[in-house]
């Protein structure tokens, strides 16, 4: 709780994971990325959490094209990064939405959050209530540190010493 100044949420067909993450992290602000079909869920989430209008924003995105998600996250990050730590919760949404949110968050160095579960009810297509938990997913760019090393060698071959020094 209180760890994040802002959390960016991709919105799918269920409001529960968003409410769980918000309740666990208690961010100051949020950005809800929704499609035309899930916009009504943002209203339900805001009502459930009793959020004041100055604590949240919404942005309509394409359910199949992650490009608007990249832009929305980049713009929100540019406005809020100086105010504290940020995270992206990519639990809900279409595959393009969740992967786009996770990739944008990874590139910007944001914490990546996911609501996982210990038991899943396949016939109902949802987690067993009470089995959910919030987890931080490792940033793949941290795992692939050797990619930075390769980039440094490439830049050194071009004698770009200031860029090498930054890496």
ABEGO torsion letter per residue (X at the ends): XGABABBBBBBBABAAAAAAAAAAAGBABBBBBBBAAAAAAAAAAAAAAGBBAAABBBBBBBAABAAAAAAAAAAAAAAAAAAEBBBBBAABEBAAAAAAAAAAAAAAGBBBBBBBBABBBAAAGBBBBGABBBBBBBBAAAAAAAAAAAAAAAAAAAGBAAAAAAX
